[in-house]
Amino acid sequence: MQLLFCLLMGSSSLPAQEFSSSGSFQLSAYKELPLGAVKPKGWLLHQLQLMRNGSTGHLDSIHKKIRGNGWLGGKGDGWEATPYWLDGAVPLAWLLEDDSLKQHTMKYINWVLDHQRPSGYFGPITKQERETGITITAADCNNGEDWWPKMVMLKVLQQYYSATEDKRVLAFMTKYFRYQLQTLKGCPLSKWTEWAEARGMDNALMVQWLYSKTKQPELLKLSALLQQQTIPWSRFFAGRDWVINAATYQNDEKWMTRHGVNVGMALKDPAVQYQRTGDKRYLQALHTGFRDLMTLHGLPFGCFSADEDLHGNLPTQGTELCAIVEAMFSLETIIGITGDTRYMDALERATFNGLPAQTTVDYNNKQYFQIANQVHIKRGVFTFSLPFDREMNNVLGMRSGYTCCLENMHQGWTKFTTHLWFGTPDDGIAALHYSPSEVTAKLGRSRTPVTIKESTSYPFDNSIQFEISTASVANFPFSLRIPAWCKAAVISINGIKERTEKGGQVVTLLRTWKNGDRITLELPMEVQISQWGANSRTVERGPLVYALKLKENWKQETDEYQGDYFTVHTPDAWNYGIVESQLKQSPDSWNIKTVKPVQDDFAWDLAHAPIEISIQAKKIPGWIIAQDIALTPVTARDGLFMGRVDPQEETITLVPYGCTKLRIVAFPVVK
């Protein structure tokens, strides 16, 4: 029984000076498709519709912080809140083909594009500009404002261009990046806040995206300069002392280097630097760093502790929602650049487990910090590295904790949807992550328009069907990812078995396709047991982890400063250890039931949980709540809890983690 992320084993550290600072620009292993080429279907479409009807569709009308908006010329939010929201709302508008939401978000895009200064500077009207009427120039960059929120808005504009090919975006970015190249030495990333210095790789990513469009050589010079001014994440990942120190020290020294959201964003740094230089040692740094991160700080639902700092691998630590969605985007970026299947598996794990567990179904409330072993949701200090005296970090509220997650959570599902499918360098198509969807692209050397419909109840079911629609025959490669957890995938074409493939690879079907061709991918899901912090064990099946099903009693309350929120408690017993003999059963002997079908109106909650796994367990009477957490029992080297255990075995029920708000997912083991 090993950690999933032992698959990500790498070699020892590499000195930072061995990295190349320049080299040849690398084409991505996979090509991102235009925004709108992928259409959500089935349960995924319903998820995006819930977001549109909830906070994603109209956050600027319900969130006081971004009213009177600075990104519309007003005196309201001029920092990250509005760009964060648009980073999810813009792709949502095009994914749903929602004209009303498109028009709504276009107000912001048009204002930003129309109000770029002659120097190339952009953003809300600065204090200096309001007082003097003189716009910011390269010579007086000191009177500008923080680089960081502009990095987020650049991602918004890039997605908008992907959907529309509005040429204003390319001219806008060219002008702004010229301004940056002129001013960064005098006004470096660290001038206004540490956030820009920590997150400069997102700026470099957009610079390199523009380079892929225009091939202007000065853009690579700018990207190298940005990387020089950014926290040296690739060196940290390769050097390894960083992740060890982050597990050891919880003080105010260099805390930005262990801030969980910064780390989630920084995961892409080695891939971005590899793209610019071609130095494969950056990929080894990523490999080593991600393995170390998930070994020392990883949690069963697919992300790392981040409450707000990295905080070890105990299943009682918290994870900030922003860390999950930013880690997801980093993984999506890494996948496109490198084509490494290990990060594809990691993306699905975080998406189908950690992401849905942290928001309400209507997408109007979120937890600032979720906990893996979470037996209640309430006000309290818990054992977070940033506890807050207001005690609102764990409750489900719109404005509880910091509101950055309310503003930033919208990119999670939307960007996952756009990255279900990728183009390939040989004019083919690749299904790298699975959910019900439809993709349209021009494929093969003939650039034949082709639509492929993907029908599936994945991640709950192991069968995925693809149907090809085309007006004429088309010869193109069709690639399918086989997850590492799958021992033997079966691929059939038009009802005839084509091949069997092992997991951990992308396989390609090259043939001439005709209208109505059907491809079936079967990914048998066996129960597997993984080991996590405090010698605990988690039950997995396919991309999902399973958690103890607990009745949820919700109560709405109100805080004077942070408004309405929900607490959740359970009357059920939760202090169970899994019986050792259960874990030794063969995979095909586990009691797994499909209790309801996955319909188009599926939502991530207990009422819709489609799969249940029944297992044998015993209560641990001494396992109680302390410091507001289900303090993890101590076990021996062999993984067994040595304290008093009830003699009577009980049958307990596990359901998909993403459908729970209260749960135990990392269990002790008992005799």
Beta strands, then each sheet from edge to edge (+ up, - down):
strand 1: 31-32
strand 2: 38-40
strand 3: 318-320
strand 4: 366-367
strand 5: 369-371
strand 6: 396-397
strand 7: 421-423
strand 8: 429-431
strand 9: 437-443
strand 10: 448-456
strand 11: 463-470
strand 12: 474-482
strand 13: 489-493
strand 14: 496-501
strand 15: 505-513
strand 16: 518-522
strand 17: 527-532
strand 18: 536-541
strand 19: 544-548
strand 20: 553-559
strand 21: 563-569
strand 22: 576-579
strand 23: 591-594
strand 24: 611-619
strand 25: 625-626
strand 26: 629-630
strand 27: 650-656
strand 28: 669-670
sheet 1: 1+ 7- 8+ 12+ 15-
sheet 2: 2+ 9- 10+ 11- 16+ 13- 14+
sheet 3: 3+ 5-
sheet 4: 4+ 6- 21+ 20-
sheet 5: 17+ 18- 19+ 27- 24+ 22- 28-
sheet 6: 17+ 18- 19+ 27- 24+ 23-
sheet 7: 25+ 26-
end
